[in-house]
Amino acid sequence: MIQKLREGIENLFPGYFALVMATGIVSLAAHFLEMEVFAQPLFWLNQGLFLFLVLMTAARIALVPRRVLRDLTDHQTGATFFTVVAGTCVLGTQHVIQLEGDATVPQGLWIAALVLWVVLIYTFFTSVTVRADKPPLEKGLNGAWLLTVVSAQSLSILGTLLSGHFSGSQELILFLTLCLFLLGCMLYLLIITLIFYRFTFFTISADELTPPYWINMGAVAITTMAGVRLLLHSSDWPPLQELRPFLKGFTLFFWATATWWIPLLLVLGDWRHVIKRVPFSYQPAYWSIVFPLGMYTAATFQLARAFHFTFLWLIPACFIYVALAAWLILFVVMLLSIGKWLLART
């Protein structure tokens, strides 16, 4: 049993915090739509999932530090570490919105995530820049790179929500979250250009069209959410009030982009699994599909609320069932996969 646990720790996928991201945002979306029968159990489940993954990750760093560093500095896997930042912030956001109690825990989560993000962002981009043996674009770039965007925007969202709880520093926090929002926008425009270039001018096989490409949509969905949060807090800081027209236009721009991606990703998924017959088998990266679905639901709800677009209410009212179904199916498949893995080693 100890050997099984050690093997599981050593082979832990660096991006497994996408499970926390997906569970948290589906819970939040259900909460926004007053579906507490789903929102509350998912909220409390997410506490346990987060703690378990933190312990597993800490154990992995202690057991195989060189392997962790190699994963972090690799073009293929390095960006997946940003799920730790995003998952931490999503959990903190759940505490603020769903508990509405003491802000000490989410403040601690936000500060820890911010420090970790600074370490990860410069370690990752420095390593992929200076290394001599770089892979070609079609091998080194994938949708997981957009987790740099997701992590920045998750920090912006939680920081904006907590800005009033930092005594005497509200303006500074709002300035920081505004900068994080803009930085996330910049990173998305840079990275998605390369991804779109790869899609349209390089041969891409069905096996290479992996689940993280759904982050193409998830990154702009969370950018929409970050923009909406800044708009809803614009009365707390005069410069934000002055930027409202810009924020409204940019936020709507990113929501429209997220909406545009959905049909294309569905068609590509159909091409991969139906036409090319790539079998569906569980892998942690599939949580990168559930998170965008939940985030698009929550972001559209908040956009409709902030812009008074009542005609958009139908989208989250329908999408929440898609997100819940996707989460439930994948969670059951994950448990079955773990059980099968354990039985195979008895």
BELDARA-V835995 format. One record per pair of residues at least 4 apart in sequence whose C-alpha atoms are under 8 Angstrom apart, sorted by the first residue. I is the first residue (numbers start at 1). J is the second residue. D is the distance in whole Angstrom. If there is no record, write none. Layout:
# BELDARA-V835995
I_J_D ; I_J_D
This chain:
# BELDARA-V835995
1_5_6 ; 2_6_6 ; 3_7_6 ; 4_8_6 ; 4_342_8 ; 4_345_7 ; 5_9_6 ; 6_10_6 ; 7_11_6 ; 8_12_6 ; 9_56_6 ; 9_57_7 ; 9_59_7 ; 9_60_5 ; 10_60_6 ; 10_63_7 ; 10_64_7 ; 12_16_8 ; 12_56_8 ; 12_57_8 ; 12_60_8 ; 13_284_7 ; 14_71_8 ; 14_77_7 ; 14_80_6 ; 14_81_6 ; 15_80_4 ; 15_81_6 ; 15_82_7 ; 15_83_6 ; 15_84_7 ; 15_284_8 ; 15_285_7 ; 16_20_8 ; 16_53_8 ; 16_83_7 ; 16_284_6 ; 16_285_8 ; 17_21_6 ; 17_50_7 ; 17_53_7 ; 17_83_5 ; 17_84_5 ; 17_86_8 ; 17_87_6 ; 18_22_6 ; 18_83_6 ; 18_84_8 ; 18_87_7 ; 18_284_8 ; 18_285_8 ; 18_287_6 ; 18_288_6 ; 18_291_7 ; 19_23_6 ; 19_49_8 ; 19_87_8 ; 19_284_8 ; 19_287_6 ; 20_24_6 ; 20_46_6 ; 20_49_7 ; 20_50_6 ; 20_87_5 ; 20_88_8 ; 20_90_8 ; 20_91_7 ; 21_25_6 ; 21_83_7 ; 21_86_7 ; 21_87_5 ; 21_90_6 ; 21_91_8 ; 21_291_6 ; 22_26_6 ; 22_287_6 ; 22_288_8 ; 22_290_6 ; 22_291_4 ; 22_292_8 ; 22_294_7 ; 22_327_7 ; 23_27_6 ; 23_42_6 ; 23_43_8 ; 23_46_6 ; 23_291_8 ; 23_327_7 ; 24_28_6 ; 24_42_7 ; 24_43_6 ; 24_46_6 ; 24_87_8 ; 24_90_6 ; 24_91_6 ; 24_94_7 ; 25_29_6 ; 25_90_7 ; 25_291_7 ; 25_294_6 ; 25_295_6 ; 25_298_7 ; 26_30_6 ; 26_39_8 ; 26_42_8 ; 26_291_7 ; 26_294_5 ; 26_295_7 ; 26_298_8 ; 26_320_8 ; 26_323_7 ; 26_324_7 ; 26_327_8 ; 27_31_6 ; 27_38_7 ; 27_39_4 ; 27_40_7 ; 27_42_5 ; 27_43_6 ; 28_32_6 ; 28_39_6 ; 28_94_7 ; 28_97_8 ; 28_98_8 ; 28_298_7 ; 29_33_6 ; 29_39_8 ; 29_294_6 ; 29_295_8 ; 29_297_6 ; 29_298_5 ; 29_320_7 ; 30_34_6 ; 30_35_5 ; 30_36_7 ; 30_38_6 ; 30_39_5 ; 30_320_7 ; 31_35_6 ; 31_36_6 ; 31_38_8 ; 31_39_5 ; 31_40_8 ; 31_98_7 ; 32_298_7 ; 32_301_8 ; 33_317_7 ; 35_39_6 ; 36_40_6 ; 37_41_7 ; 38_42_6 ; 39_43_6 ; 40_44_6 ; 41_45_6 ; 42_46_6 ; 43_47_7 ; 43_94_7 ; 44_48_7 ; 45_49_6 ; 46_50_6 ; 46_91_7 ; 47_51_6 ; 47_91_8 ; 48_52_6 ; 49_53_6 ; 50_54_6 ; 50_87_8 ; 50_88_8 ; 51_55_6 ; 52_56_6 ; 53_57_6 ; 54_58_6 ; 55_59_6 ; 56_60_6 ; 57_61_6 ; 58_62_6 ; 59_63_6 ; 60_64_6 ; 60_65_7 ; 60_68_7 ; 61_65_5 ; 61_68_6 ; 64_68_6 ; 65_69_6 ; 66_70_6 ; 67_71_6 ; 68_72_6 ; 69_73_6 ; 70_74_6 ; 71_77_6 ; 71_78_6 ; 72_77_6 ; 72_78_4 ; 72_79_7 ; 72_81_7 ; 72_123_8 ; 72_124_6 ; 73_77_8 ; 73_78_5 ; 73_123_7 ; 73_124_6 ; 73_127_5 ; 73_128_6 ; 74_78_5 ; 74_127_8 ; 74_128_7 ; 75_79_7 ; 75_128_6 ; 75_135_8 ; 75_140_5 ; 75_141_7 ; 76_139_8 ; 76_140_6 ; 76_141_7 ; 76_142_7 ; 77_81_8 ; 77_144_8 ; 78_124_6 ; 79_124_7 ; 79_144_6 ; 79_145_5 ; 79_146_8 ; 79_147_6 ; 79_148_7 ; 80_144_6 ; 80_145_8 ; 80_147_7 ; 81_85_8 ; 81_120_8 ; 82_86_6 ; 82_117_7 ; 82_120_7 ; 82_147_6 ; 82_148_6 ; 82_151_6 ; 83_87_6 ; 83_147_7 ; 83_151_7 ; 84_88_6 ; 84_113_8 ; 85_89_6 ; 85_113_5 ; 85_114_8 ; 85_116_7 ; 85_117_6 ; 85_151_6 ; 85_154_8 ; 85_155_8 ; 86_90_6 ; 86_113_8 ; 86_150_7 ; 86_151_5 ; 86_152_8 ; 86_154_6 ; 86_155_7 ; 87_91_6 ; 88_92_6 ; 88_109_6 ; 88_110_7 ; 88_113_6 ; 89_93_6 ; 89_109_7 ; 89_110_6 ; 89_113_7 ; 89_154_6 ; 89_155_6 ; 89_158_6 ; 90_94_6 ; 90_154_7 ; 90_158_8 ; 91_95_6 ; 91_106_8 ; 92_96_6 ; 92_105_7 ; 92_106_4 ; 92_107_8 ; 92_109_6 ; 92_110_7 ; 92_158_7 ; 93_97_6 ; 93_106_7 ; 93_157_8 ; 93_158_6 ; 93_161_8 ; 94_98_5 ; 94_99_7 ; 95_99_5 ; 95_100_7 ; 95_101_8 ; 95_103_8 ; 95_105_8 ; 95_106_6 ; 96_100_5 ; 96_101_7 ; 96_103_7 ; 96_106_7 ; 96_161_7 ; 96_162_8 ; 103_107_6 ; 103_162_8 ; 103_165_7 ; 104_108_6 ; 105_109_6 ; 106_110_6 ; 106_162_8 ; 107_111_6 ; 107_162_7 ; 108_112_6 ; 109_113_6 ; 110_114_6 ; 110_155_7 ; 110_158_7 ; 110_159_7 ; 111_115_6 ; 112_116_6 ; 113_117_6 ; 113_155_7 ; 114_118_6 ; 114_155_7 ; 115_119_6 ; 116_120_6 ; 117_121_6 ; 117_151_7 ; 117_152_8 ; 118_122_6 ; 119_123_6 ; 120_124_6 ; 121_125_6 ; 121_148_7 ; 122_126_6 ; 123_127_6 ; 124_128_6 ; 125_129_6 ; 126_130_6 ; 127_131_6 ; 128_134_7 ; 134_140_8 ; 135_139_6 ; 135_140_5 ; 136_140_6 ; 137_141_6 ; 137_198_8 ; 138_198_6 ; 138_202_7 ; 141_145_7 ; 141_195_7 ; 142_195_7 ; 142_212_7 ; 142_213_7 ; 143_147_8 ; 143_195_7 ; 143_212_5 ; 143_213_4 ; 143_214_7 ; 143_215_6 ; 143_216_6 ; 144_212_5 ; 144_213_7 ; 144_215_7 ; 145_191_7 ; 146_150_7 ; 146_187_8 ; 146_188_7 ; 146_191_7 ; 146_192_8 ; 146_215_6 ; 146_216_7 ; 146_219_6 ; 147_151_6 ; 147_215_7 ; 147_219_7 ; 148_152_6 ; 148_184_8 ; 148_187_7 ; 149_153_6 ; 149_183_8 ; 149_184_5 ; 149_185_7 ; 149_187_6 ; 149_188_6 ; 149_219_6 ; 150_154_6 ; 150_184_7 ; 150_218_8 ; 150_219_5 ; 150_222_7 ; 150_223_8 ; 151_155_6 ; 152_156_6 ; 152_180_6 ; 152_181_7 ; 152_183_7 ; 152_184_6 ; 153_157_6 ; 153_180_6 ; 153_181_6 ; 153_184_6 ; 153_222_6 ; 153_223_6 ; 153_226_6 ; 154_158_6 ; 154_222_7 ; 154_226_7 ; 155_159_6 ; 155_177_7 ; 155_180_7 ; 156_160_6 ; 156_176_8 ; 156_177_4 ; 156_178_7 ; 156_180_6 ; 156_181_6 ; 156_226_6 ; 157_161_6 ; 157_177_7 ; 157_225_7 ; 157_226_5 ; 157_229_6 ; 157_230_8 ; 158_162_6 ; 159_163_6 ; 159_173_7 ; 159_174_7 ; 159_177_6 ; 160_173_7 ; 160_174_6 ; 160_177_6 ; 160_229_7 ; 160_230_7 ; 160_233_7 ; 161_229_7 ; 162_166_7 ; 163_169_8 ; 163_170_5 ; 163_171_8 ; 163_173_6 ; 163_174_6 ; 164_170_6 ; 165_170_8 ; 166_170_6 ; 166_173_8 ; 169_173_6 ; 170_174_6 ; 171_175_6 ; 171_236_8 ; 171_237_6 ; 172_176_6 ; 173_177_6 ; 174_178_6 ; 174_237_8 ; 175_179_6 ; 176_180_6 ; 177_181_6 ; 178_182_6 ; 178_230_7 ; 179_183_6 ; 180_184_6 ; 181_185_6 ; 181_223_7 ; 181_226_7 ; 181_227_7 ; 182_186_6 ; 183_187_6 ; 184_188_6 ; 184_223_7 ; 185_189_6 ; 185_223_7 ; 186_190_6 ; 187_191_6 ; 188_192_6 ; 188_219_7 ; 188_220_8 ; 189_193_6 ; 190_194_7 ; 191_195_6 ; 192_196_6 ; 192_216_7 ; 193_197_6 ; 194_198_6 ; 195_199_6 ; 196_200_6 ; 197_201_6 ; 197_202_8 ; 198_202_5 ; 199_203_8 ; 199_204_7 ; 204_208_6 ; 204_209_7 ; 205_209_7 ; 206_210_8 ; 206_271_8 ; 206_272_5 ; 206_276_7 ; 206_278_7 ; 207_272_8 ; 207_278_7 ; 209_213_7 ; 209_268_8 ; 209_272_7 ; 211_285_6 ; 211_286_5 ; 211_288_6 ; 211_289_6 ; 212_216_8 ; 212_285_6 ; 212_286_7 ; 212_288_5 ; 212_289_7 ; 214_218_6 ; 214_265_7 ; 214_288_6 ; 214_289_5 ; 214_292_7 ; 215_219_5 ; 215_288_6 ; 215_289_7 ; 215_292_6 ; 216_220_7 ; 216_258_8 ; 216_261_7 ; 217_221_6 ; 217_257_8 ; 217_258_5 ; 217_259_8 ; 217_261_6 ; 217_262_7 ; 217_292_6 ; 218_222_6 ; 218_258_7 ; 218_291_7 ; 218_292_4 ; 218_293_7 ; 218_295_7 ; 218_296_7 ; 219_223_6 ; 219_292_8 ; 220_224_6 ; 220_254_5 ; 220_255_7 ; 220_257_7 ; 220_258_5 ; 221_225_6 ; 221_254_7 ; 221_255_6 ; 221_258_6 ; 221_292_7 ; 221_295_6 ; 221_296_5 ; 221_299_6 ; 222_226_6 ; 222_295_6 ; 222_296_7 ; 222_299_7 ; 223_227_6 ; 223_251_7 ; 223_254_7 ; 224_228_6 ; 224_251_5 ; 224_252_7 ; 224_254_6 ; 224_255_6 ; 224_299_6 ; 224_303_8 ; 225_229_6 ; 225_298_8 ; 225_299_5 ; 225_302_7 ; 225_303_7 ; 226_230_6 ; 227_231_6 ; 227_247_6 ; 227_248_8 ; 227_250_8 ; 227_251_5 ; 228_232_6 ; 228_248_8 ; 228_251_7 ; 228_302_7 ; 228_303_6 ; 228_306_7 ; 229_233_6 ; 230_234_6 ; 230_240_7 ; 230_247_8 ; 231_240_8 ; 231_241_8 ; 231_244_6 ; 231_247_7 ; 231_248_7 ; 231_306_8 ; 232_306_7 ; 233_237_8 ; 233_240_8 ; 234_238_7 ; 234_239_8 ; 234_240_5 ; 234_241_5 ; 234_244_7 ; 235_240_7 ; 235_241_6 ; 236_240_8 ; 237_241_7 ; 238_242_6 ; 239_243_6 ; 240_244_6 ; 243_247_6 ; 244_248_6 ; 245_249_6 ; 246_250_6 ; 247_251_6 ; 248_252_6 ; 249_253_6 ; 250_254_6 ; 251_255_6 ; 252_256_6 ; 253_257_6 ; 254_258_6 ; 255_259_6 ; 255_300_8 ; 256_260_6 ; 257_261_6 ; 258_262_7 ; 258_296_8 ; 259_263_8 ; 260_264_7 ; 261_265_6 ; 262_266_6 ; 263_267_6 ; 264_268_6 ; 265_269_6 ; 266_270_6 ; 267_271_6 ; 268_272_6 ; 269_273_6 ; 270_274_5 ; 270_275_7 ; 271_275_5 ; 271_276_6 ; 272_276_5 ; 272_277_6 ; 272_278_6 ; 273_277_5 ; 273_278_5 ; 273_279_6 ; 273_280_7 ; 274_278_7 ; 282_286_7 ; 282_330_8 ; 282_333_7 ; 282_334_6 ; 282_337_7 ; 283_334_8 ; 285_289_8 ; 286_290_7 ; 286_330_8 ; 287_291_6 ; 287_330_8 ; 288_292_7 ; 289_293_7 ; 290_294_6 ; 290_323_6 ; 290_326_6 ; 290_327_6 ; 291_295_6 ; 292_296_6 ; 293_297_6 ; 293_319_7 ; 293_322_7 ; 293_323_5 ; 294_298_6 ; 294_319_8 ; 294_320_7 ; 294_323_5 ; 294_324_8 ; 295_299_6 ; 296_300_6 ; 296_316_8 ; 297_301_6 ; 297_315_7 ; 297_316_5 ; 297_319_6 ; 297_320_6 ; 297_323_8 ; 298_302_6 ; 298_316_7 ; 299_303_6 ; 300_304_6 ; 300_312_7 ; 300_313_8 ; 300_315_7 ; 300_316_6 ; 301_305_6 ; 301_312_8 ; 301_313_7 ; 301_315_8 ; 301_316_6 ; 302_306_6 ; 303_307_6 ; 303_308_8 ; 303_309_8 ; 304_308_5 ; 304_309_5 ; 304_310_6 ; 304_311_8 ; 304_312_6 ; 304_313_7 ; 305_309_7 ; 305_310_8 ; 309_313_8 ; 312_316_8 ; 313_317_6 ; 314_318_6 ; 315_319_6 ; 316_320_6 ; 317_321_8 ; 318_322_7 ; 319_323_6 ; 320_324_6 ; 321_325_6 ; 322_326_6 ; 323_327_6 ; 324_328_6 ; 325_329_6 ; 326_330_6 ; 327_331_6 ; 328_332_6 ; 329_333_6 ; 330_334_6 ; 331_335_6 ; 332_336_6 ; 333_337_6 ; 334_338_6 ; 335_339_6 ; 336_340_6 ; 337_341_6 ; 338_342_6 ; 339_343_6 ; 340_344_6 ; 341_345_7 ; 342_346_7
